[in-house]
């Protein structure tokens, strides 16, 4: 449990508690965990508390929090929504540096692009990271490469669900199964 103190005014400080649980997205937090958290809020004389989980809350936990009125629940979906809504649109923060394997020169890449970058000597340098891999849409944290042409794959939302498709489509029609 992490204690967070928020000062709205210099003379008036309010204390809030924060409890975070990292669970699989299908795991649940129930009423017993909230009861323990309520005890900590009372013991620490806090104003209220935020209970954050990457999983879900049971209906009993939701009802209990609503009755108390001092525990704010944030589940995995809401957390992702908050993170995506508060992402700044500044693309300068989305750059990273790679190295040309031919000459050792630093090359700038953008996390949102799967296109290779050229080093000052004209060598093409493939990106090593991308946004889908970092957001956990790839089991390895990186976007897979196409088994046919070696280029990076893209995460596609198709009619029958998500899958990895080659970034060179329609020239290369390779695809791979996406595992959440």
N, C-alpha and C positions, 0 to 999 in steps of 0.2 A: 504494500500500500504506500502511496506517495502522498504527502501532505502538500497542498498548494495553498498559499496565502495570496489573496488578490487584494490590492489596495486601490480602492476607488477614489478616496481622498486621503490626504496625508494624516488627518486626525482620526479617520474612521476606517479601520482595517477589518475585513471580514475573512474568516477562515473557511475554506472548502476542502473536502477530502476527495481524493481521486483514487479509484481502484481500477486496475487494468488486468484483464485476463486474456491471454493469447491462446485461443482454442481453434480447432478446425471449424470451418464455417458452418458445419452441421451440428456441432456440440452446443449444449445449452447451459445457461446459468439459471438456477432455480431460486426459489424463495429463501432457502437456508443461507445461501451466500449473501443475499440482501439483508437478512436479519443480523448476520455477523457484522456487516458493513454499517448497519444502523447503530449497532452497539459502539462501534469505533467512532462514529459521528458524535454520539452523545458523550462518550468518554473524553474526546478531544475538544468538546464544546464548540464544534464547528457549526456553521450556518446550515450547510447542506453538503451533499456529495454527488459526485459523478461516477457512475459505474460503467466502464467501457469494456466491451468484449469484442473479439473478432468473430465470435460465434453468434448465438441467438439467445433470447430470453424466453423462458417458459411463460405460458399465459398466467400462471400463479404468481410469478415474479413481477409481471407487468401490473397485475391487479394490486399487489402488495405495495409496489412503488407509488402507484397512483393514490392509494389510501393514505400513505405516509405524507406525500407531498414534499419530501426533502431529498429524495434520491432521483437524480436524472439518469435515465437509461440511454445508452448509446450502443447499438448493436453493430455488427460488422458492415451491414449494408449502409447504415446511416453514417458510419465512420468514413467509408469510401466516398459517399456522396459529399460529405463535408470537405474531404481532402481534394476531390476533383473540383468543387466549386471555388475553393480558395487557392487554386493553382494560378500563379501569376502568368499572364500570356507572354511575358518577356522571353523570347527565344534565346537571348544571350546566356541565360542560366541553363540552357539545355545543351551546351557544348561540352566536349571533353577532348582530351588529346590522346592520339594513338601514335605509333611509331612505324615508319616505313621499314619493312623487313629487308629491303634491298640496300638502302643507304643509311638507315638509322636516323633520318630526319623526323622531327616532330610534325604531326599532321593534325589539323583541327577537324573534328566530326561534330555532327548534331545528333542528339539522342533520338530525334523524331524522324531521321532520314536513314534509309537503308542503302543510299547511294554511296559508292566509293568516293574517296577524296584523292586528289593528286598532290604529291609532295612537290617541292620546288624543282626537283629533277625529273618530273613527269611520270613517276611511277604511280600506279593506282594502288591505294591502300583501302582495303575493305574495313567497314566499321566493325568494332568488336562488341558494342553494346547497342541496345535500342529500348524504346519505351515499354514495349510489350514484355520483354524479358525482365526489366526492372520492376514492373508492376506485378510480377508473379504469374504472368500468363504463359510462362514457359517453365517446365519443371526444373531446368538447370539454371534459371535466372538469365539465360541467354536465348536468343532466337536461334532455332535450329537452321542448319544449312541444307539446301536441296541435295538429295542423293544423286540426282542426274547431272545437274550443271554446277553444283557447288556454291550457288548464290544464296543469299539469306532468304528465309521464308517470311511470309506476312501472315498475321492472324486474321482470318476471314470469318465473318458472321454469315454463314450460308443458310439455305432453306432448311437443312436438316441439322443445324447446330454449327458450332465453331470448329475450324480446322486450320492447319497451316498450309498455305499455298505458296508456290514459288513466286518470288518478286519479279521474275522474268516472264510471267504469264502475259500474253498467250503463246510466246515462243516455247516456253517450257510449261507443261501442264502437270508437273509433279505436285503431290500433296502428301501430307502426313497427318495422322490423328492428333488432335489437341487433347491433352489430359489436364483437367482442371486441378 
